[in-house]
Amino acid sequence: PDGSWAVEEAKEPMLMKHVFNMNVGFYDFGDSPTAKGLKEVHDKLGGSKFQAGYSLAEEIKALAQVPMLFESGSQWQYGYGIDIMAVVVEVVSGMSLGEYMEKNLFEPLGMKDTGFRFRPGWRERMAECVKRLPDGSYVPCGDLLGDPLDSMYREDARYEAADAGLISTLKDLQVFSAMLASSGTWKGEKIIGRK
């Protein structure tokens, strides 16, 4: 009632269905113990996940020490569900998320311009970032890799952001969308499905 936070033991374990449904309870909210715990985790790992050089798996492992904002499965909140799922994919497949997606999605679909890192020639083909000034004119945003979020695309970056990390082209996105519209099939080959 007084607005303070209380931390207690979870009553139920986190299940895969909670991960799939964004019901895991990890969300950076205000001054909650979850938000404070997430900041402490990132500080210990070296700062911004997009610039510090740690992997998604290292971040997710460290989350085990952070109190959840709510009991897993009790409510929906966009957060770390997709990232936890990505690490499950890495553990089960024995590949990084990028390697898994390359082998199982991008190569079969011929998506040569999609990935988590800049490849030779990609940076030069990126649309120029501009911002509009109050007078209606446009000026360049600056160095593409100067933005914290854009830093994750460096060739040497380790973090593969399952929730925000791919670079692509309209052509590749069209192929991916057409596959989805065809119930997961592309050129007669089943790419994704229930299994």
N, CA, C and O of each residue as an XYZ file, in Angstrom:
780
protein
N       0.803     -1.232      0.000
C       0.000      0.000      0.000
C       0.839      1.286      0.000
O       0.404      2.304     -0.540
N       2.028      1.249      0.597
C       2.850      2.458      0.653
C       3.740      2.605     -0.573
O       4.538      3.540     -0.641
N       3.622      1.705     -1.541
C       4.390      1.807     -2.782
C       5.761      1.168     -2.728
O       6.496      1.195     -3.715
N       6.113      0.596     -1.596
C       7.425     -0.054     -1.506
C       7.356     -1.453     -2.136
O       6.276     -1.990     -2.382
N       8.535     -2.020     -2.387
C       8.629     -3.335     -3.020
C       9.005     -4.383     -1.985
O       9.757     -4.105     -1.051
N       8.480     -5.581     -2.156
C       8.865     -6.712     -1.321
C       9.301     -7.841     -2.238
O       8.654     -8.108     -3.250
N      10.396     -8.503     -1.890
C      10.894     -9.619     -2.685
C      10.615    -10.900     -1.915
O      10.930    -11.000     -0.729
N      10.024    -11.880     -2.590
C       9.733    -13.171     -1.963
C      10.101    -14.286     -2.923
O      10.280    -14.048     -4.118
N      10.214    -15.494     -2.410
C      10.535    -16.651     -3.235
C       9.428    -16.891     -4.254
O       8.247    -16.704     -3.960
N       9.821    -17.304     -5.449
C       8.831    -17.643     -6.481
C       8.041    -18.865     -6.024
O       8.594    -19.788     -5.425
N       6.765    -18.859     -6.309
C       5.912    -19.981     -5.925
C       5.952    -21.104     -6.958
O       5.795    -22.276     -6.613
N       6.158    -20.751     -8.207
C       6.170    -21.727     -9.298
C       7.436    -21.536    -10.129
O       7.967    -20.428    -10.202
N       7.921    -22.602    -10.753
C       9.091    -22.451    -11.627
C       8.714    -21.752    -12.931
O       7.559    -21.785    -13.356
N       9.695    -21.128    -13.548
C       9.501    -20.561    -14.876
C       9.451    -21.717    -15.867
O      10.325    -22.583    -15.846
N       8.456    -21.744    -16.722
C       8.296    -22.808    -17.707
C       8.504    -22.265    -19.115
O       8.436    -21.057    -19.345
N       8.760    -23.176    -20.057
C       8.968    -22.754    -21.443
C       7.740    -22.019    -21.989
O       7.887    -21.091    -22.784
N       6.552    -22.412    -21.581
C       5.366    -21.713    -22.079
C       5.366    -20.251    -21.616
O       4.843    -19.385    -22.318
N       5.942    -19.970    -20.453
C       6.049    -18.582    -19.992
C       7.028    -17.810    -20.872
O       6.810    -16.640    -21.186
N       8.114    -18.487    -21.267
C       9.106    -17.862    -22.141
C       8.472    -17.526    -23.488
O       8.642    -16.419    -23.998
N       7.739    -18.487    -24.067
C       7.081    -18.279    -25.359
C       6.046    -17.163    -25.296
O       5.899    -16.403    -26.253
N       5.337    -17.058    -24.197
C       4.207    -16.131    -24.082
C       4.559    -14.781    -23.468
O       3.663    -13.981    -23.199
N       5.839    -14.510    -23.242
C       6.269    -13.262    -22.591
C       5.632    -13.116    -21.203
O       5.130    -12.053    -20.839
N       5.667    -14.202    -20.451
C       5.145    -14.210    -19.083
C       6.237    -14.441    -18.042
O       5.935    -14.870    -16.928
N       7.506    -14.166    -18.378
C       8.592    -14.563    -17.482
C       8.810    -13.624    -16.301
O       9.355    -14.057    -15.285
N       8.415    -12.381    -16.389
C       8.553    -11.478    -15.250
C       9.821    -10.654    -15.213
O      10.022     -9.899    -14.262
N      10.688    -10.768    -16.211
C      11.889     -9.937    -16.259
C      11.609     -8.724    -17.136
O      11.505     -8.832    -18.358
N      11.490     -7.572    -16.493
C      11.204     -6.338    -17.222
C      11.765     -5.180    -16.418
O      11.600     -5.128    -15.200
N      12.414     -4.269    -17.083
C      13.030     -3.109    -16.451
C      11.935     -2.092    -16.128
O      11.537     -1.316    -16.997
N      11.447     -2.090    -14.886
C      10.313     -1.248    -14.512
C      10.674     -0.339    -13.344
O      10.899     -0.802    -12.226
N      10.725      0.960    -13.622
C      10.892      1.974    -12.577
C      12.026      1.698    -11.618
O      13.150      1.415    -12.035
N      11.731      1.780    -10.327
C      12.746      1.552     -9.291
C      12.558      0.180     -8.645
O      12.952     -0.031     -7.498
N      11.962     -0.737     -9.377
C      11.698     -2.074     -8.850
C      12.998     -2.826     -8.566
O      14.041     -2.488     -9.127
N      12.949     -3.837     -7.705
C      14.130     -4.685     -7.500
C      14.588     -5.349     -8.806
O      15.775     -5.631     -8.971
N      13.661     -5.598     -9.727
C      14.026     -6.167    -11.025
C      14.882     -5.180    -11.809
O      15.934     -5.549    -12.332
N      14.442     -3.934    -11.894
C      15.198     -2.913    -12.630
C      16.574     -2.715    -12.001
O      17.573     -2.613    -12.713
N      16.630     -2.661    -10.684
C      17.915     -2.496     -9.997
C      18.810     -3.706    -10.241
O      20.012     -3.561    -10.466
N      18.223     -4.901    -10.195
C      18.986     -6.116    -10.438
C      19.514     -6.197    -11.853
O      20.649     -6.624    -12.066
N      18.707     -5.791    -12.830
C      19.157     -5.787    -14.219
C      20.315     -4.816    -14.408
O      21.276     -5.122    -15.115
N      20.226     -3.645    -13.777
C      21.328     -2.670    -13.876
C      22.594     -3.242    -13.260
O      23.674     -3.104    -13.834
N      22.481     -3.882    -12.101
C      23.651     -4.477    -11.440
C      24.274     -5.557    -12.322
O      25.496     -5.624    -12.452
N      23.437     -6.402    -12.927
C      23.925     -7.457    -13.818
C      24.702     -6.843    -14.973
O      25.816     -7.275    -15.271
N      24.122     -5.835    -15.627
C      24.793     -5.221    -16.767
C      26.079     -4.503    -16.346
O      27.072     -4.525    -17.073
N      26.059     -3.873    -15.182
C      27.277     -3.216    -14.697
C      28.381     -4.238    -14.448
O      29.534     -4.005    -14.813
N      28.037     -5.375    -13.828
C      29.027     -6.419    -13.553
C      29.569     -7.025    -14.848
O      30.745     -7.379    -14.931
N      28.710     -7.142    -15.849
C      29.146     -7.720    -17.119
C      29.956     -6.725    -17.960
O      30.661     -7.128    -18.885
N      29.859     -5.459    -17.651
C      30.668     -4.479    -18.372
C      29.895     -3.334    -18.992
O      30.461     -2.579    -19.782
N      28.625     -3.176    -18.665
C      27.863     -2.045    -19.189
C      26.831     -2.446    -20.218
O      26.214     -3.507    -20.116
N      26.649     -1.601    -21.199
C      25.642     -1.825    -22.227
C      25.872     -3.149    -22.937
O      26.984     -3.443    -23.375
N      24.826     -3.938    -23.046
C      24.958     -5.234    -23.720
C      25.350     -5.082    -25.183
O      25.879     -6.020    -25.779
N      25.104     -3.943    -25.756
C      25.416     -3.748    -27.160
C      26.858     -3.307    -27.391
O      27.338     -3.334    -28.524
N      27.552     -2.904    -26.331
C      28.912     -2.396    -26.505
C      29.960     -3.111    -25.655
O      31.155     -2.971    -25.915
N      29.544     -3.866    -24.655
C      30.503     -4.353    -23.659
C      31.235     -5.634    -24.038
O      32.246     -5.955    -23.413
N      30.776     -6.360    -25.011
C      31.510     -7.543    -25.429
C      31.112     -8.827    -24.736
O      31.866     -9.798    -24.795
N      29.959     -8.880    -24.081
C      29.510    -10.154    -23.539
C      28.414    -10.717    -24.432
O      27.856    -10.017    -25.277
N      28.120    -11.988    -24.228
C      27.153    -12.667    -25.088
C      25.771    -12.683    -24.461
O      25.612    -12.423    -23.268
N      24.789    -12.988    -25.269
C      23.415    -13.140    -24.786
C      23.349    -14.238    -23.735
O      22.669    -14.072    -22.722
N      24.038    -15.358    -23.947
C      24.021    -16.468    -22.983
C      24.594    -16.029    -21.635
O      24.074    -16.417    -20.588
N      25.659    -15.224    -21.651
C      26.230    -14.731    -20.390
C      25.242    -13.834    -19.663
O      25.138    -13.885    -18.438
N      24.520    -13.018    -20.408
C      23.527    -12.137    -19.795
C      22.377    -12.944    -19.193
O      21.968    -12.691    -18.059
N      21.863    -13.896    -19.934
C      20.716    -14.678    -19.452
C      21.100    -15.499    -18.226
O      20.306    -15.618    -17.293
N      22.303    -16.067    -18.212
C      22.763    -16.812    -17.035
C      22.796    -15.900    -15.811
O      22.402    -16.311    -14.720
N      23.259    -14.681    -15.985
C      23.342    -13.727    -14.877
C      21.951    -13.312    -14.374
O      21.808    -12.920    -13.216
N      20.936    -13.395    -15.227
C      19.578    -13.018    -14.817
C      19.033    -13.903    -13.704
O      18.103    -13.509    -13.000
N      19.603    -15.100    -13.537
C      19.121    -16.013    -12.495
C      19.222    -15.388    -11.111
O      18.538    -15.825    -10.186
N      20.062    -14.373    -10.956
C      20.237    -13.700     -9.663
C      19.298    -12.513     -9.479
O      19.274    -11.906     -8.409
N      18.530    -12.177    -10.504
C      17.675    -10.983    -10.465
C      16.250    -11.376    -10.074
O      15.689    -12.313    -10.642
N      15.658    -10.659     -9.099
C      14.256    -10.948     -8.769
C      13.342    -10.587     -9.947
O      13.535     -9.569    -10.612
N      12.363    -11.428    -10.185
C      11.399    -11.156    -11.261
C      10.416    -10.085    -10.801
O      10.170     -9.924     -9.606
N       9.864     -9.365    -11.754
C       8.900     -8.314    -11.441
C       7.574     -8.907    -10.970
O       6.873     -8.319    -10.146
N       7.244    -10.081    -11.507
C       6.016    -10.775    -11.113
C       6.229    -12.273    -11.260
O       7.188    -12.711    -11.896
N       5.351    -13.039    -10.684
C       5.397    -14.498    -10.758
C       5.263    -14.943    -12.209
O       4.340    -14.513    -12.901
N       6.169    -15.797    -12.680
C       6.096    -16.285    -14.063
C       4.727    -16.891    -14.344
O       4.215    -17.691    -13.561
N       4.148    -16.497    -15.469
C       2.843    -17.013    -15.870
C       1.664    -16.214    -15.356
O       0.531    -16.451    -15.777
N       1.903    -15.269    -14.450
C       0.776    -14.552    -13.849
C       0.295    -13.375    -14.675
O      -0.853    -12.955    -14.530
N       1.141    -12.832    -15.535
C       0.727    -11.719    -16.387
C       1.658    -11.600    -17.576
O       2.727    -12.210    -17.609
N       1.242    -10.805    -18.557
C       2.043    -10.604    -19.762
C       2.828     -9.317    -19.641
O       2.309     -8.305    -19.170
N       4.073     -9.357    -20.065
C       4.867     -8.139    -20.159
C       6.018     -8.402    -21.113
O       6.800     -9.331    -20.913
N       6.119     -7.581    -22.149
C       7.243     -7.714    -23.060
C       8.531     -7.623    -22.256
O       8.662     -6.769    -21.379
N       9.470     -8.489    -22.550
C      10.718     -8.474    -21.801
C      11.698     -9.495    -22.339
O      11.908     -9.582    -23.549
N      12.289    -10.255    -21.467
C      13.385    -11.153    -21.813
C      12.955    -12.523    -22.327
O      13.816    -13.375    -22.544
N      11.685    -12.769    -22.527
C      11.231    -14.082    -22.987
C      11.915    -14.542    -24.260
O      12.398    -15.672    -24.330
N      11.960    -13.689    -25.260
C      12.560    -14.066    -26.548
C      14.056    -14.299    -26.409
O      14.623    -15.133    -27.114
N      14.701    -13.566    -25.502
C      16.132    -13.738    -25.284
C      16.417    -15.064    -24.578
O      17.373    -15.761    -24.919
N      15.589    -15.406    -23.597
C      15.738    -16.700    -22.926
C      15.528    -17.821    -23.933
O      16.270    -18.803    -23.935
N      14.517    -17.679    -24.794
C      14.264    -18.694    -25.828
C      15.459    -18.821    -26.765
O      15.804    -19.929    -27.176
N      16.085    -17.720    -27.102
C      17.253    -17.751    -27.987
C      18.386    -18.560    -27.367
O      19.066    -19.315    -28.062
N      18.590    -18.402    -26.055
C      19.653    -19.162    -25.387
C      19.287    -20.645    -25.334
O      20.169    -21.498    -25.437
N      18.015    -20.962    -25.178
C      17.580    -22.369    -25.238
C      17.922    -22.953    -26.613
O      18.411    -24.078    -26.711
N      17.663    -22.183    -27.668
C      18.011    -22.621    -29.027
C      19.519    -22.865    -29.129
O      19.950    -23.853    -29.723
N      20.313    -21.969    -28.552
C      21.770    -22.141    -28.594
C      22.211    -23.415    -27.872
O      23.044    -24.165    -28.380
N      21.651    -23.652    -26.692
C      22.040    -24.827    -25.903
C      21.625    -26.119    -26.611
O      22.416    -27.057    -26.715
N      20.390    -26.160    -27.094
C      19.881    -27.375    -27.742
C      20.594    -27.649    -29.061
O      20.900    -28.800    -29.372
N      20.860    -26.605    -29.837
C      21.464    -26.792    -31.158
C      22.985    -26.895    -31.121
O      23.591    -27.446    -32.040
N      23.611    -26.366    -30.061
C      25.066    -26.327    -30.002
C      25.667    -25.254    -30.894
O      26.870    -25.272    -31.153
N      24.852    -24.317    -31.369
C      25.298    -23.230    -32.239
C      24.919    -21.896    -31.615
O      24.043    -21.835    -30.753
N      25.572    -20.835    -32.047
C      25.116    -19.506    -31.645
C      23.773    -19.252    -32.338
O      23.433    -19.923    -33.313
N      23.028    -18.297    -31.834
C      21.742    -17.970    -32.451
C      21.927    -17.583    -33.913
O      21.153    -18.003    -34.773
N      22.956    -16.781    -34.194
C      23.225    -16.357    -35.568
C      23.535    -17.534    -36.477
O      23.041    -17.599    -37.603
N      24.356    -18.470    -35.990
C      24.681    -19.661    -36.789
C      23.436    -20.502    -37.046
O      23.220    -20.987    -38.156
N      22.616    -20.669    -36.001
C      21.400    -21.467    -36.136
C      20.449    -20.841    -37.160
O      19.911    -21.538    -38.021
N      20.249    -19.543    -37.063
C      19.335    -18.862    -37.984
C      19.883    -18.878    -39.406
O      19.125    -19.034    -40.363
N      21.196    -18.716    -39.545
C      21.817    -18.771    -40.870
C      21.560    -20.124    -41.527
O      21.135    -20.200    -42.679
N      21.826    -21.188    -40.775
C      21.692    -22.548    -41.322
C      20.239    -22.928    -41.590
O      19.941    -23.545    -42.613
N      19.328    -22.565    -40.680
C      17.956    -23.055    -40.752
C      16.947    -22.104    -41.374
O      15.849    -22.523    -41.741
N      17.300    -20.834    -41.499
C      16.381    -19.864    -42.099
C      16.995    -19.146    -43.291
O      16.485    -19.230    -44.408
N      18.085    -18.446    -43.048
C      18.612    -17.543    -44.071
C      19.152    -18.279    -45.293
O      18.841    -17.895    -46.420
N      19.952    -19.326    -45.098
C      20.473    -20.076    -46.253
C      19.357    -20.746    -47.052
O      19.313    -20.583    -48.272
N      18.443    -21.502    -46.406
C      17.364    -22.130    -47.196
C      16.496    -21.126    -47.942
O      15.953    -21.440    -49.001
N      16.363    -19.919    -47.395
C      15.537    -18.896    -48.039
C      16.337    -18.022    -49.007
O      15.763    -17.174    -49.690
N      17.637    -18.218    -49.072
C      18.469    -17.384    -49.941
C      18.596    -15.953    -49.441
O      18.801    -15.031    -50.230
N      18.474    -15.769    -48.132
C      18.558    -14.437    -47.531
C      20.034    -14.094    -47.289
O      20.540    -14.248    -46.178
N      20.704    -13.635    -48.326
C      22.140    -13.373    -48.268
C      22.481    -12.058    -47.578
O      23.641    -11.821    -47.239
N      21.496    -11.210    -47.368
C      21.736     -9.887    -46.785
C      21.079     -9.739    -45.421
O      20.611     -8.655    -45.074
N      21.039    -10.816    -44.644
C      20.427    -10.777    -43.319
C      21.380    -11.418    -42.316
O      21.948    -12.475    -42.588
N      21.556    -10.789    -41.164
C      22.408    -11.344    -40.121
C      22.544    -10.404    -38.947
O      21.954     -9.324    -38.918
N      23.339    -10.837    -37.974
C      23.550    -10.060    -36.755
C      24.755     -9.128    -36.831
O      24.919     -8.269    -35.965
N      25.603     -9.280    -37.853
C      26.830     -8.499    -37.961
C      26.964     -7.914    -39.351
O      26.446     -8.462    -40.324
N      27.662     -6.796    -39.433
C      28.022     -6.275    -40.743
C      28.937     -7.274    -41.427
O      29.838     -7.832    -40.802
N      28.709     -7.492    -42.686
C      29.603     -8.288    -43.518
C      30.226     -7.340    -44.536
O      29.749     -6.219    -44.711
N      31.281     -7.777    -45.203
C      31.920     -6.870    -46.164
C      30.919     -6.272    -47.152
O      30.146     -6.990    -47.786
N      30.948     -4.964    -47.267
C      30.081     -4.258    -48.196
C      28.721     -3.859    -47.643
O      28.019     -3.060    -48.262
N      28.333     -4.398    -46.492
C      27.006     -4.079    -45.951
C      26.921     -2.649    -45.441
O      25.968     -1.936    -45.753
N      27.896     -2.229    -44.670
C      27.830     -0.910    -44.043
C      27.683      0.185    -45.096
O      26.936      1.144    -44.907
N      28.398      0.033    -46.196
C      28.354      1.030    -47.255
C      26.980      1.089    -47.925
O      26.633      2.101    -48.534
N      26.202      0.020    -47.820
C      24.882     -0.024    -48.458
C      23.756      0.419    -47.530
O      22.603      0.485    -47.956
N      24.065      0.723    -46.278
C      23.031      1.124    -45.330
C      22.453      2.479    -45.721
O      23.167      3.357    -46.207
N      21.160      2.635    -45.504
C      20.528      3.927    -45.741
C      21.135      4.941    -44.778
O      21.417      4.624    -43.622
N      21.330      6.154    -45.264
C      21.904      7.183    -44.406
C      20.875      7.620    -43.371
O      19.723      7.897    -43.705
N      21.292      7.677    -42.135
C      20.434      8.140    -41.057
C      20.446      9.670    -41.043
O      21.512     10.284    -40.987
N      19.277     10.274    -41.092
C      19.159     11.727    -40.997
C      18.108     12.080    -39.957
O      17.205     11.293    -39.671
N      18.239     13.272    -39.400
C      17.200     13.752    -38.481
C      16.688     15.089    -38.979
O      17.418     15.880    -39.576
N      15.427     15.314    -38.719
C      14.784     16.537    -39.190
C      14.885     17.612    -38.116
O      14.577     17.374    -36.949
N      15.313     18.771    -38.520
C      15.421     19.907    -37.610
C      14.091     20.664    -37.570
O      13.255     20.490    -38.456
N      13.892     21.502    -36.550
C      12.633     22.255    -36.442
C      12.304     23.090    -37.677
O      11.131     23.322    -37.971
N      13.336     23.548    -38.411
C      13.076     24.366    -39.603
C      12.708     23.523    -40.825
O      12.473     24.061    -41.907
N      12.658     22.191    -40.648
C      12.277     21.305    -41.746
C      13.444     20.739    -42.522
O      13.251     19.848    -43.350
N      14.646     21.227    -42.283
C      15.817     20.697    -42.986
C      16.286     19.402    -42.318
O      15.890     19.077    -41.199
N      17.140     18.675    -43.038
C      17.655     17.404    -42.542
C      19.170     17.476    -42.392
O      19.855     18.101    -43.202
N      19.681     16.834    -41.355
C      21.129     16.732    -41.149
C      21.471     15.284    -40.836
O      20.641     14.562    -40.284
N      22.688     14.844    -41.182
C      23.077     13.461    -40.860
C      23.042     13.203    -39.359
O      23.357     14.089    -38.565
N      22.662     12.006    -38.977
C      22.626     11.628    -37.555
C      24.023     11.489    -36.977
O      24.204     11.610    -35.765
N      24.999     11.242    -37.811
C      26.345     10.997    -37.330
C      26.776      9.586    -37.674
O      26.146      8.905    -38.483
N      27.848      9.165    -37.052
C      28.403      7.834    -37.305
C      27.387      6.767    -36.940
O      26.853      6.762    -35.831
N      27.123      5.869    -37.868
C      26.158      4.794    -37.635
C      26.514      3.996    -36.392
O      25.625      3.626    -35.626
N      27.791      3.724    -36.176
C      28.202      2.911    -35.040
C      28.383      3.722    -33.769
O      28.807      3.177    -32.750
N      28.072      5.006    -33.805
C      28.145      5.821    -32.604
C      26.913      5.637    -31.726
O      26.956      5.938    -30.533
N      25.835      5.157    -32.289
C      24.607      4.920    -31.540
C      24.757      3.624    -30.743
O      25.215      2.623    -31.294
N      24.381      3.618    -29.448
C      24.554      2.406    -28.647
C      23.868      1.174    -29.257
O      24.430      0.079    -29.218
N      22.679      1.335    -29.812
C      21.975      0.195    -30.378
C      22.655     -0.288    -31.651
O      22.708     -1.492    -31.903
N      23.178      0.633    -32.458
C      23.828      0.244    -33.706
C      25.186     -0.413    -33.487
O      25.701     -1.079    -34.385
N      25.771     -0.237    -32.307
C      27.085     -0.812    -32.037
C      27.061     -2.334    -32.051
O      28.098     -2.967    -32.249
N      25.902     -2.920    -31.846
C      25.835     -4.384    -31.823
C      26.071     -4.995    -33.204
O      26.229     -6.211    -33.309
N      26.098     -4.197    -34.251
C      26.314     -4.725    -35.597
C      27.789     -4.768    -35.994
O      28.131     -5.262    -37.068
N      28.669     -4.247    -35.120
C      30.103     -4.303    -35.419
C      30.514     -5.743    -35.699
O      29.933     -6.681    -35.152
N      31.502     -5.908    -36.540
C      31.980     -7.240    -36.900
C      32.502     -8.001    -35.690
O      32.452     -9.231    -35.676
N      33.006     -7.296    -34.663
C      33.586     -7.955    -33.498
C      32.628     -8.055    -32.312
O      33.027     -8.542    -31.254
N      31.387     -7.613    -32.451
C      30.430     -7.668    -31.351
C      30.059     -9.123    -31.050
O      29.995     -9.947    -31.962
N      29.815     -9.438    -29.782
C      29.463    -10.805    -29.381
C      27.968    -10.963    -29.134
O      27.424    -12.057    -29.287
N      27.307     -9.886    -28.756
C      25.902     -9.960    -28.352
C      25.010    -10.088    -29.585
O      25.093     -9.275    -30.506
N      24.158    -11.109    -29.599
C      23.177    -11.279    -30.671
C      21.792    -11.072    -30.059
O      21.252    -11.963    -29.404
N      21.232     -9.901    -30.279
C      19.973     -9.514    -29.655
C      18.800    -10.183    -30.357
O      18.397     -9.779    -31.448
N      18.266    -11.201    -29.722
C      17.149    -11.936    -30.313
C      15.943    -11.039    -30.536
O      15.148    -11.281    -31.445
N      15.801    -10.016    -29.722
C      14.625     -9.152    -29.803
C      14.825     -7.922    -30.665
O      13.858     -7.212    -30.940
N      16.053     -7.641    -31.105
C      16.254     -6.398    -31.861
C      17.514     -6.400    -32.687
O      18.054     -5.327    -32.958
N      18.016     -7.551    -33.105
C      19.360     -7.546    -33.600
C      19.657     -7.753    -35.051
O      20.816     -7.600    -35.437
N      18.715     -8.087    -35.886
C      19.055     -8.414    -37.263
C      19.120     -7.190    -38.169
O      18.365     -6.229    -38.019
N      20.052     -7.266    -39.111
C      20.111     -6.308    -40.211
C      19.573     -7.069    -41.417
O      19.842     -8.261    -41.564
N      18.827     -6.407    -42.268
C      18.292     -7.095    -43.440
C      18.005     -6.089    -44.546
O      18.282     -4.896    -44.421
N      17.448     -6.602    -45.618
C      17.035     -5.766    -46.743
C      15.556     -6.008    -46.998
O      14.985     -6.991    -46.526
N      14.954     -5.114    -47.738
C      13.542     -5.307    -48.088
C      13.348     -6.589    -48.894
O      12.355     -7.293    -48.714
N      14.291     -6.891    -49.778
C      14.190     -8.106    -50.585
C      14.179     -9.349    -49.692
O      13.329    -10.223    -49.862
N      15.115     -9.436    -48.743
C      15.145    -10.590    -47.849
C      13.890    -10.649    -46.981
O      13.341    -11.727    -46.757
N      13.441     -9.512    -46.501
C      12.231     -9.482    -45.681
C      11.021     -9.942    -46.484
O      10.135    -10.606    -45.945
N      10.977     -9.596    -47.765
C       9.867    -10.038    -48.623
C       9.866    -11.556    -48.753
O       8.809    -12.185    -48.699
N      11.053    -12.148    -48.927
C      11.153    -13.606    -49.028
C      10.695    -14.253    -47.720
O       9.929    -15.217    -47.737
N      11.161    -13.728    -46.594
C      10.771    -14.266    -45.291
C       9.255    -14.157    -45.096
O       8.613    -15.104    -44.641
N       8.695    -13.005    -45.442
C       7.243    -12.804    -45.309
C       6.458    -13.745    -46.212
O       5.420    -14.274    -45.812
N       6.952    -13.956    -47.431
C       6.275    -14.873    -48.349
C       6.298    -16.302    -47.803
O       5.318    -17.032    -47.950
N       7.396    -16.705    -47.180
C       7.481    -18.020    -46.557
C       6.457    -18.138    -45.435
O       5.765    -19.151    -45.332
N       6.355    -17.110    -44.593
C       5.365    -17.135    -43.512
C       3.943    -17.210    -44.072
O       3.102    -17.948    -43.559
N       3.688    -16.440    -45.126
C       2.360    -16.429    -45.740
C       2.021    -17.769    -46.392
O       0.853    -18.068    -46.642
N       3.040    -18.566    -46.663
C       2.843    -19.893    -47.268
C       2.936    -20.989    -46.211
O       3.395    -22.095    -46.498
N       2.508    -20.687    -45.012
C       2.490    -21.646    -43.900
C       3.858    -22.243    -43.605
O       3.966    -23.419    -43.257
N       4.906    -21.430    -43.745
C       6.248    -21.883    -43.409
C       6.961    -22.628    -44.518
O       8.006    -23.234    -44.282
N       6.414    -22.593    -45.727
C       6.998    -23.312    -46.859
C       7.564    -22.320    -47.867
O       6.970    -21.272    -48.119
N       8.736    -22.662    -48.450
C       9.344    -21.836    -49.478
C       9.876    -22.739    -50.575
O      10.706    -23.615    -50.330
N       9.386    -22.516    -51.795
C       9.815    -23.293    -52.965
C       9.679    -24.796    -52.707
O      10.560    -25.582    -53.054
N       8.560    -25.175    -52.095
C       8.267    -26.575    -51.851
C       8.955    -27.191    -50.651
O       8.744    -28.368    -50.360
N       9.786    -26.413    -49.936
C      10.504    -26.940    -48.782
C       9.919    -26.340    -47.493
O       9.720    -25.129    -47.401
N       9.648    -27.192    -46.511
C       9.149    -26.727    -45.216
C      10.302    -26.113    -44.441
O      11.275    -26.797    -44.123
N      10.199    -24.826    -44.137
C      11.269    -24.105    -43.438
C      10.972    -24.041    -41.952
O      11.846    -24.339    -41.138
N       9.751    -23.659    -41.579
C       9.360    -23.623    -40.180
C       7.985    -24.258    -40.036
O       7.185    -24.282    -40.971
N       7.740    -24.765    -38.850
C       6.451    -25.385    -38.551
C       6.317    -25.586    -37.052
O       7.103    -25.044    -36.275
N       5.343    -26.348    -36.655
C       5.086    -26.555    -35.239
C       6.266    -27.204    -34.524
O       6.525    -26.898    -33.360
N       6.986    -28.097    -35.207
C       8.105    -28.781    -34.567
C       9.333    -27.911    -34.526
O      10.372    -28.333    -34.019
